[in-house]
Amino acid sequence: MEERSVYVWGFLGTFLWGIVIALLLAIGQMLPLYLYMLLGDAGVTLDSFLALAENVETDALLLSISIIGSGFIVVPLVFGIAKLKRGSILKEYFDLRTFSWKTFWSWMGILVLLLLFEGYAIEALGAEEIPSFMMNIEYPSVSSMWLLVFAVTFMAPLVEEVVFRGFLLKGFSNSFMGVWGAVIVTSALWALIHLQYEFAYVAVIFVVGLVFGYARVRTNSLFVPMTMHFFMNLIAAVGLFYEKGMV
């Protein structure tokens, strides 16, 4: 169990800064696209930018630029917000601690069970094996495919874990919510940012969030759920490419 700390934002601070971070996530996804257009065409207009933004969900290159760019913007800013709390130490705030091989293999085993649960739950709830919007992604080049792999398997988990299992979970744990209330709330918030999926997937993502939150609390290391997240997304990416006949 975690004890309250004067060096960590409490409920109100975490809640208010969480709203700021939500805005940063939105801006962080759009700003890289604007810079991409600006480098290619000095005459960028609002209409041309909106037209490009509409293609993000179906263009692997644009999607990758958005995800990777947001990572370079959001992660340092979230760390900066944590440092605004007087006396805070980033290693302690975000539980940036290494873990043993024994811990690694234990949680990889749990990840396998989690993936099996996910597969059975998705089938039982009658959802598509692979969401249609993922199947509709187009790849302008081979390099865009590998860029998306990096974006989805590394950068997206990095950003999401720093925000949800890092900043928000730590802050809400340092309040009346307590650790387990924080795990539930951050899992729900994490599920809500995946509303592009069918309800069945959102429900499963909530359960995955609970497991990731428990992993962070149990091991006192953000790197554990982050690693699990990396491998989960990698397996999903390989499955997608296999289904599309790309591997």
MARDREN-658402 format. One record per residue (C-alpha): residue number from 1; residue in three letters; y, z, x. Coordinates in nm, 4 decimals, padded with zeros to 6 digits, always signed. Layout:
BEGIN
<doti pos="NUM" code="Ala" y="Y" z="Z" x="X"/>
...
This chain:
BEGIN
<doti pos="1" code="Met" y="+00.0000" z="+00.0000" x="+00.0000"/>
<doti pos="2" code="Glu" y="+00.3519" z="-00.0758" x="+00.1177"/>
<doti pos="3" code="Glu" y="+00.6282" z="+00.1824" x="+00.1266"/>
<doti pos="4" code="Arg" y="+00.9844" z="+00.1133" x="+00.0262"/>
<doti pos="5" code="Ser" y="+01.2179" z="+00.0299" x="+00.3113"/>
<doti pos="6" code="Val" y="+01.5952" z="+00.0418" x="+00.3460"/>
<doti pos="7" code="Tyr" y="+01.5652" z="-00.2628" x="+00.5731"/>
<doti pos="8" code="Val" y="+01.4347" z="-00.4898" x="+00.2963"/>
<doti pos="9" code="Trp" y="+01.6237" z="-00.6196" x="-00.0069"/>
<doti pos="10" code="Gly" y="+01.5250" z="-00.4300" x="-00.3223"/>
<doti pos="11" code="Phe" y="+01.4753" z="-00.5722" x="-00.6698"/>
<doti pos="12" code="Leu" y="+01.8350" z="-00.6758" x="-00.7436"/>
<doti pos="13" code="Gly" y="+01.8971" z="-00.8220" x="-00.4002"/>
<doti pos="14" code="Thr" y="+01.5674" z="-01.0095" x="-00.4030"/>
<doti pos="15" code="Phe" y="+01.6292" z="-01.1366" x="-00.7574"/>
<doti pos="16" code="Leu" y="+01.9826" z="-01.2612" x="-00.6856"/>
<doti pos="17" code="Trp" y="+01.8914" z="-01.4113" x="-00.3507"/>
<doti pos="18" code="Gly" y="+01.5868" z="-01.5631" x="-00.5208"/>
<doti pos="19" code="Ile" y="+01.8205" z="-01.7589" x="-00.7487"/>
<doti pos="20" code="Val" y="+02.0090" z="-01.8798" x="-00.4411"/>
<doti pos="21" code="Ile" y="+01.6807" z="-01.9824" x="-00.2784"/>
<doti pos="22" code="Ala" y="+01.5813" z="-02.1746" x="-00.5927"/>
<doti pos="23" code="Leu" y="+01.9054" z="-02.3709" x="-00.5626"/>
<doti pos="24" code="Leu" y="+01.8397" z="-02.4236" x="-00.1916"/>
<doti pos="25" code="Leu" y="+01.4954" z="-02.5622" x="-00.2749"/>
<doti pos="26" code="Ala" y="+01.6489" z="-02.8123" x="-00.5173"/>
<doti pos="27" code="Ile" y="+01.9247" z="-02.9128" x="-00.2754"/>
<doti pos="28" code="Gly" y="+01.6796" z="-02.9162" x="+00.0154"/>
<doti pos="29" code="Gln" y="+01.4648" z="-03.1746" x="-00.1595"/>
<doti pos="30" code="Met" y="+01.7579" z="-03.4034" x="-00.2413"/>
<doti pos="31" code="Leu" y="+01.9682" z="-03.3786" x="+00.0754"/>
<doti pos="32" code="Pro" y="+01.7078" z="-03.5430" x="+00.3040"/>
<doti pos="33" code="Leu" y="+01.6890" z="-03.8379" x="+00.0651"/>
<doti pos="34" code="Tyr" y="+02.0674" z="-03.8737" x="+00.0732"/>
<doti pos="35" code="Leu" y="+02.0676" z="-03.8666" x="+00.4534"/>
<doti pos="36" code="Tyr" y="+01.7850" z="-04.1229" x="+00.4563"/>
<doti pos="37" code="Met" y="+01.9912" z="-04.3562" x="+00.2387"/>
<doti pos="38" code="Leu" y="+02.3049" z="-04.2914" x="+00.4406"/>
<doti pos="39" code="Leu" y="+02.1317" z="-04.3942" x="+00.7625"/>
<doti pos="40" code="Gly" y="+02.0147" z="-04.7160" x="+00.6019"/>
<doti pos="41" code="Asp" y="+02.3204" z="-04.8009" x="+00.3953"/>
<doti pos="42" code="Ala" y="+02.6702" z="-04.6631" x="+00.4486"/>
<doti pos="43" code="Gly" y="+02.7654" z="-04.7629" x="+00.0936"/>
<doti pos="44" code="Val" y="+02.5554" z="-04.5077" x="-00.0922"/>
<doti pos="45" code="Thr" y="+02.6609" z="-04.4564" x="-00.4535"/>
<doti pos="46" code="Leu" y="+02.5522" z="-04.2028" x="-00.7123"/>
<doti pos="47" code="Asp" y="+02.3668" z="-04.4715" x="-00.9060"/>
<doti pos="48" code="Ser" y="+02.1806" z="-04.5956" x="-00.5994"/>
<doti pos="49" code="Phe" y="+02.0889" z="-04.2403" x="-00.5014"/>
<doti pos="50" code="Leu" y="+01.9600" z="-04.1558" x="-00.8510"/>
<doti pos="51" code="Ala" y="+01.7589" z="-04.4787" x="-00.8525"/>
<doti pos="52" code="Leu" y="+01.5980" z="-04.3809" x="-00.5221"/>
<doti pos="53" code="Ala" y="+01.5343" z="-04.0231" x="-00.6379"/>
<doti pos="54" code="Glu" y="+01.3436" z="-04.1535" x="-00.9407"/>
<doti pos="55" code="Asn" y="+01.0866" z="-04.3063" x="-00.7039"/>
<doti pos="56" code="Val" y="+01.0125" z="-03.9872" x="-00.5113"/>
<doti pos="57" code="Glu" y="+00.7034" z="-03.8952" x="-00.7120"/>
<doti pos="58" code="Thr" y="+00.5423" z="-04.2369" x="-00.6601"/>
<doti pos="59" code="Asp" y="+00.6533" z="-04.3318" x="-00.3070"/>
<doti pos="60" code="Ala" y="+00.4684" z="-04.1503" x="-00.0259"/>
<doti pos="61" code="Leu" y="+00.7460" z="-04.2110" x="+00.2268"/>
<doti pos="62" code="Leu" y="+01.0223" z="-04.0741" x="+00.0058"/>
<doti pos="63" code="Leu" y="+00.8077" z="-03.7805" x="-00.1042"/>
<doti pos="64" code="Ser" y="+00.7333" z="-03.6947" x="+00.2582"/>
<doti pos="65" code="Ile" y="+01.0988" z="-03.7139" x="+00.3585"/>
<doti pos="66" code="Ser" y="+01.1905" z="-03.4839" x="+00.0695"/>
<doti pos="67" code="Ile" y="+00.9220" z="-03.2235" x="+00.1500"/>
<doti pos="68" code="Ile" y="+00.9648" z="-03.2237" x="+00.5274"/>
<doti pos="69" code="Gly" y="+01.3430" z="-03.2281" x="+00.5098"/>
<doti pos="70" code="Ser" y="+01.3500" z="-02.9375" x="+00.2669"/>
<doti pos="71" code="Gly" y="+01.1323" z="-02.7373" x="+00.5033"/>
<doti pos="72" code="Phe" y="+01.3752" z="-02.7737" x="+00.7902"/>
<doti pos="73" code="Ile" y="+01.6580" z="-02.6693" x="+00.5580"/>
<doti pos="74" code="Val" y="+01.5049" z="-02.3939" x="+00.3444"/>
<doti pos="75" code="Val" y="+01.2921" z="-02.1941" x="+00.5898"/>
<doti pos="76" code="Pro" y="+01.5762" z="-02.1118" x="+00.8356"/>
<doti pos="77" code="Leu" y="+01.8070" z="-02.0253" x="+00.5450"/>
<doti pos="78" code="Val" y="+01.5508" z="-01.7886" x="+00.3908"/>
<doti pos="79" code="Phe" y="+01.5095" z="-01.6176" x="+00.7273"/>
<doti pos="80" code="Gly" y="+01.8889" z="-01.5962" x="+00.7457"/>
<doti pos="81" code="Ile" y="+01.9066" z="-01.4326" x="+00.4022"/>
<doti pos="82" code="Ala" y="+01.6527" z="-01.1731" x="+00.5140"/>
<doti pos="83" code="Lys" y="+01.8583" z="-01.1039" x="+00.8269"/>
<doti pos="84" code="Leu" y="+02.1646" z="-01.0370" x="+00.6128"/>
<doti pos="85" code="Lys" y="+01.9979" z="-00.7108" x="+00.5172"/>
<doti pos="86" code="Arg" y="+02.1252" z="-00.4708" x="+00.7810"/>
<doti pos="87" code="Gly" y="+01.8500" z="-00.3488" x="+01.0118"/>
<doti pos="88" code="Ser" y="+01.5928" z="-00.6031" x="+00.8979"/>
<doti pos="89" code="Ile" y="+01.3378" z="-00.7399" x="+01.1462"/>
<doti pos="90" code="Leu" y="+01.1944" z="-01.0804" x="+01.0588"/>
<doti pos="91" code="Lys" y="+00.8494" z="-01.0038" x="+01.1990"/>
<doti pos="92" code="Glu" y="+00.8247" z="-00.7016" x="+00.9710"/>
<doti pos="93" code="Tyr" y="+01.0045" z="-00.8548" x="+00.6744"/>
<doti pos="94" code="Phe" y="+00.7727" z="-01.1560" x="+00.6582"/>
<doti pos="95" code="Asp" y="+00.4660" z="-00.9909" x="+00.8116"/>
<doti pos="96" code="Leu" y="+00.4500" z="-01.2460" x="+01.0909"/>
<doti pos="97" code="Arg" y="+00.1407" z="-01.0955" x="+01.2498"/>
<doti pos="98" code="Thr" y="-00.1556" z="-01.2698" x="+01.4075"/>
<doti pos="99" code="Phe" y="-00.5094" z="-01.2066" x="+01.2854"/>
<doti pos="100" code="Ser" y="-00.8585" z="-01.2035" x="+01.4334"/>
<doti pos="101" code="Trp" y="-01.1270" z="-01.4701" x="+01.4088"/>
<doti pos="102" code="Lys" y="-01.3277" z="-01.2284" x="+01.1956"/>
<doti pos="103" code="Thr" y="-01.0386" z="-01.2114" x="+00.9488"/>
<doti pos="104" code="Phe" y="-01.0031" z="-01.5895" x="+00.9622"/>
<doti pos="105" code="Trp" y="-01.3655" z="-01.6600" x="+00.8757"/>
<doti pos="106" code="Ser" y="-01.3736" z="-01.3888" x="+00.6082"/>
<doti pos="107" code="Trp" y="-01.0793" z="-01.5404" x="+00.4240"/>
<doti pos="108" code="Met" y="-01.2073" z="-01.8956" x="+00.4763"/>
<doti pos="109" code="Gly" y="-01.5212" z="-01.7827" x="+00.2955"/>
<doti pos="110" code="Ile" y="-01.3066" z="-01.6512" x="+00.0137"/>
<doti pos="111" code="Leu" y="-01.1190" z="-01.9827" x="+00.0108"/>
<doti pos="112" code="Val" y="-01.4484" z="-02.1701" x="-00.0374"/>
<doti pos="113" code="Leu" y="-01.5286" z="-01.9498" x="-00.3375"/>
<doti pos="114" code="Leu" y="-01.1757" z="-02.0040" x="-00.4671"/>
<doti pos="115" code="Leu" y="-01.2135" z="-02.3816" x="-00.4407"/>
<doti pos="116" code="Leu" y="-01.5450" z="-02.3661" x="-00.6271"/>
<doti pos="117" code="Phe" y="-01.3789" z="-02.1592" x="-00.8985"/>
<doti pos="118" code="Glu" y="-01.0943" z="-02.4112" x="-00.9140"/>
<doti pos="119" code="Gly" y="-01.3349" z="-02.7007" x="-00.9593"/>
<doti pos="120" code="Tyr" y="-01.5330" z="-02.5300" x="-01.2361"/>
<doti pos="121" code="Ala" y="-01.2176" z="-02.4056" x="-01.4124"/>
<doti pos="122" code="Ile" y="-01.0536" z="-02.7495" x="-01.4107"/>
<doti pos="123" code="Glu" y="-01.3706" z="-02.9072" x="-01.5512"/>
<doti pos="124" code="Ala" y="-01.4145" z="-02.6337" x="-01.8127"/>
<doti pos="125" code="Leu" y="-01.0542" z="-02.6714" x="-01.9286"/>
<doti pos="126" code="Gly" y="-01.0982" z="-03.0478" x="-01.9642"/>
<doti pos="127" code="Ala" y="-00.8293" z="-03.1476" x="-01.7153"/>
<doti pos="128" code="Glu" y="-00.8399" z="-03.4544" x="-01.4904"/>
<doti pos="129" code="Glu" y="-01.0245" z="-03.3994" x="-01.1626"/>
<doti pos="130" code="Ile" y="-00.7211" z="-03.5351" x="-00.9765"/>
<doti pos="131" code="Pro" y="-00.3810" z="-03.5267" x="-01.1543"/>
<doti pos="132" code="Ser" y="-00.2646" z="-03.8753" x="-01.2561"/>
<doti pos="133" code="Phe" y="+00.0732" z="-03.8431" x="-01.0854"/>
<doti pos="134" code="Met" y="-00.1096" z="-03.7952" x="-00.7527"/>
<doti pos="135" code="Met" y="-00.3217" z="-04.1024" x="-00.8138"/>
<doti pos="136" code="Asn" y="-00.0050" z="-04.3020" x="-00.8847"/>
<doti pos="137" code="Ile" y="+00.1481" z="-04.2372" x="-00.5414"/>
<doti pos="138" code="Glu" y="+00.1957" z="-04.5600" x="-00.3438"/>
<doti pos="139" code="Tyr" y="+00.1836" z="-04.5869" x="+00.0351"/>
<doti pos="140" code="Pro" y="+00.4202" z="-04.8459" x="+00.1883"/>
<doti pos="141" code="Ser" y="+00.2373" z="-04.8200" x="+00.5229"/>
<doti pos="142" code="Val" y="-00.0447" z="-04.6367" x="+00.6985"/>
<doti pos="143" code="Ser" y="+00.2136" z="-04.4194" x="+00.8739"/>
<doti pos="144" code="Ser" y="+00.3496" z="-04.3092" x="+00.5363"/>
<doti pos="145" code="Met" y="+00.0018" z="-04.1840" x="+00.4446"/>
<doti pos="146" code="Trp" y="-00.0213" z="-03.9663" x="+00.7551"/>
<doti pos="147" code="Leu" y="+00.3349" z="-03.8488" x="+00.7066"/>
<doti pos="148" code="Leu" y="+00.2434" z="-03.7334" x="+00.3573"/>
<doti pos="149" code="Val" y="-00.0621" z="-03.5518" x="+00.4951"/>
<doti pos="150" code="Phe" y="+00.1679" z="-03.3584" x="+00.7304"/>
<doti pos="151" code="Ala" y="+00.4162" z="-03.2885" x="+00.4507"/>
<doti pos="152" code="Val" y="+00.1574" z="-03.1706" x="+00.1993"/>
<doti pos="153" code="Thr" y="-00.0799" z="-02.9820" x="+00.4301"/>
<doti pos="154" code="Phe" y="+00.1722" z="-02.8187" x="+00.6630"/>
<doti pos="155" code="Met" y="+00.5332" z="-02.8261" x="+00.5496"/>
<doti pos="156" code="Ala" y="+00.4832" z="-02.7564" x="+00.1778"/>
<doti pos="157" code="Pro" y="+00.2582" z="-02.4517" x="+00.2388"/>
<doti pos="158" code="Leu" y="+00.4984" z="-02.3267" x="+00.5066"/>
<doti pos="159" code="Val" y="+00.7954" z="-02.3358" x="+00.2704"/>
<doti pos="160" code="Glu" y="+00.6108" z="-02.1944" x="-00.0293"/>
<doti pos="161" code="Glu" y="+00.4480" z="-01.9084" x="+00.1617"/>
<doti pos="162" code="Val" y="+00.7725" z="-01.8079" x="+00.3342"/>
<doti pos="163" code="Val" y="+00.9494" z="-01.8002" x="-00.0019"/>
<doti pos="164" code="Phe" y="+00.6846" z="-01.6552" x="-00.2337"/>
<doti pos="165" code="Arg" y="+00.4387" z="-01.4473" x="-00.0284"/>
<doti pos="166" code="Gly" y="+00.7079" z="-01.3789" x="+00.2285"/>
<doti pos="167" code="Phe" y="+01.0576" z="-01.3106" x="+00.0984"/>
<doti pos="168" code="Leu" y="+00.9972" z="-01.2559" x="-00.2738"/>
<doti pos="169" code="Leu" y="+00.6759" z="-01.0562" x="-00.2489"/>
<doti pos="170" code="Lys" y="+00.8199" z="-00.8281" x="+00.0174"/>
<doti pos="171" code="Gly" y="+01.1401" z="-00.7682" x="-00.1747"/>
<doti pos="172" code="Phe" y="+00.9819" z="-00.7109" x="-00.5152"/>
<doti pos="173" code="Ser" y="+00.7249" z="-00.4800" x="-00.3533"/>
<doti pos="174" code="Asn" y="+01.0225" z="-00.2786" x="-00.2311"/>
<doti pos="175" code="Ser" y="+01.1206" z="-00.1970" x="-00.5919"/>
<doti pos="176" code="Phe" y="+00.9922" z="-00.0415" x="-00.9124"/>
<doti pos="177" code="Met" y="+00.7436" z="-00.3308" x="-00.9390"/>
<doti pos="178" code="Gly" y="+00.5305" z="-00.2012" x="-00.6569"/>
<doti pos="179" code="Val" y="+00.2960" z="-00.4189" x="-00.4551"/>
<doti pos="180" code="Trp" y="+00.0670" z="-00.5381" x="-00.7323"/>
<doti pos="181" code="Gly" y="+00.3484" z="-00.6031" x="-00.9764"/>
<doti pos="182" code="Ala" y="+00.5094" z="-00.8131" x="-00.7047"/>
<doti pos="183" code="Val" y="+00.1855" z="-01.0053" x="-00.6468"/>
<doti pos="184" code="Ile" y="+00.1612" z="-01.0897" x="-01.0182"/>
<doti pos="185" code="Val" y="+00.5268" z="-01.1875" x="-01.0573"/>
<doti pos="186" code="Thr" y="+00.5377" z="-01.4038" x="-00.7436"/>
<doti pos="187" code="Ser" y="+00.2133" z="-01.5736" x="-00.8470"/>
<doti pos="188" code="Ala" y="+00.3657" z="-01.6561" x="-01.1863"/>
<doti pos="189" code="Leu" y="+00.6839" z="-01.7885" x="-01.0252"/>
<doti pos="190" code="Trp" y="+00.4799" z="-01.9969" x="-00.7823"/>
<doti pos="191" code="Ala" y="+00.2793" z="-02.1432" x="-01.0707"/>
<doti pos="192" code="Leu" y="+00.6015" z="-02.2320" x="-01.2548"/>
<doti pos="193" code="Ile" y="+00.7216" z="-02.4617" x="-00.9753"/>
<doti pos="194" code="His" y="+00.4071" z="-02.6695" x="-01.0319"/>
<doti pos="195" code="Leu" y="+00.4803" z="-02.7667" x="-01.3905"/>
<doti pos="196" code="Gln" y="+00.4319" z="-03.1338" x="-01.3006"/>
<doti pos="197" code="Tyr" y="+00.0611" z="-03.0525" x="-01.3303"/>
<doti pos="198" code="Glu" y="-00.1382" z="-03.0098" x="-01.6512"/>
<doti pos="199" code="Phe" y="-00.1551" z="-02.6589" x="-01.7974"/>
<doti pos="200" code="Ala" y="-00.5073" z="-02.6108" x="-01.6624"/>
<doti pos="201" code="Tyr" y="-00.3851" z="-02.6655" x="-01.3079"/>
<doti pos="202" code="Val" y="-00.0876" z="-02.4337" x="-01.3568"/>
<doti pos="203" code="Ala" y="-00.3237" z="-02.1598" x="-01.4785"/>
<doti pos="204" code="Val" y="-00.5518" z="-02.2102" x="-01.1790"/>
<doti pos="205" code="Ile" y="-00.2538" z="-02.2104" x="-00.9415"/>
<doti pos="206" code="Phe" y="-00.1544" z="-01.8714" x="-01.0843"/>
<doti pos="207" code="Val" y="-00.5005" z="-01.7338" x="-01.0012"/>
<doti pos="208" code="Val" y="-00.4816" z="-01.8882" x="-00.6524"/>
<doti pos="209" code="Gly" y="-00.1447" z="-01.7179" x="-00.6106"/>
<doti pos="210" code="Leu" y="-00.3018" z="-01.3826" x="-00.6944"/>
<doti pos="211" code="Val" y="-00.5634" z="-01.4349" x="-00.4233"/>
<doti pos="212" code="Phe" y="-00.3026" z="-01.5469" x="-00.1695"/>
<doti pos="213" code="Gly" y="-00.0880" z="-01.2465" x="-00.2570"/>
<doti pos="214" code="Tyr" y="-00.3820" z="-01.0123" x="-00.2176"/>
<doti pos="215" code="Ala" y="-00.4624" z="-01.1741" x="+00.1184"/>
<doti pos="216" code="Arg" y="-00.1080" z="-01.1071" x="+00.2391"/>
<doti pos="217" code="Val" y="-00.1183" z="-00.7451" x="+00.1224"/>
<doti pos="218" code="Arg" y="-00.4720" z="-00.6775" x="+00.2450"/>
<doti pos="219" code="Thr" y="-00.4187" z="-00.8218" x="+00.5948"/>
<doti pos="220" code="Asn" y="-00.0479" z="-00.7438" x="+00.6396"/>
<doti pos="221" code="Ser" y="-00.0099" z="-01.0993" x="+00.7691"/>
<doti pos="222" code="Leu" y="+00.1685" z="-01.3895" x="+00.6038"/>
<doti pos="223" code="Phe" y="-00.0271" z="-01.6220" x="+00.8318"/>
<doti pos="224" code="Val" y="-00.3502" z="-01.5523" x="+00.6401"/>
<doti pos="225" code="Pro" y="-00.2436" z="-01.6945" x="+00.2995"/>
<doti pos="226" code="Met" y="-00.0463" z="-01.9618" x="+00.4855"/>
<doti pos="227" code="Thr" y="-00.3628" z="-02.0756" x="+00.6657"/>
<doti pos="228" code="Met" y="-00.5610" z="-02.0689" x="+00.3419"/>
<doti pos="229" code="His" y="-00.2867" z="-02.2758" x="+00.1787"/>
<doti pos="230" code="Phe" y="-00.2970" z="-02.5275" x="+00.4653"/>
<doti pos="231" code="Phe" y="-00.6703" z="-02.5839" x="+00.4299"/>
<doti pos="232" code="Met" y="-00.6615" z="-02.5926" x="+00.0494"/>
<doti pos="233" code="Asn" y="-00.3993" z="-02.8679" x="+00.0531"/>
<doti pos="234" code="Leu" y="-00.5808" z="-03.0560" x="+00.3311"/>
<doti pos="235" code="Ile" y="-00.9009" z="-03.0618" x="+00.1288"/>
<doti pos="236" code="Ala" y="-00.7045" z="-03.1792" x="-00.1765"/>
<doti pos="237" code="Ala" y="-00.5420" z="-03.4580" x="+00.0298"/>
<doti pos="238" code="Val" y="-00.8770" z="-03.5765" x="+00.1669"/>
<doti pos="239" code="Gly" y="-01.0203" z="-03.5748" x="-00.1856"/>
<doti pos="240" code="Leu" y="-00.7274" z="-03.7798" x="-00.3110"/>
<doti pos="241" code="Phe" y="-00.7576" z="-04.0395" x="-00.0363"/>
<doti pos="242" code="Tyr" y="-01.1337" z="-04.0605" x="-00.0890"/>
<doti pos="243" code="Glu" y="-01.0851" z="-04.1158" x="-00.4621"/>
<doti pos="244" code="Lys" y="-00.8312" z="-04.3911" x="-00.3911"/>
<doti pos="245" code="Gly" y="-01.0677" z="-04.5535" x="-00.1388"/>
<doti pos="246" code="Met" y="-00.8344" z="-04.4908" x="+00.1552"/>
<doti pos="247" code="Val" y="-01.0873" z="-04.3018" x="+00.3729"/>
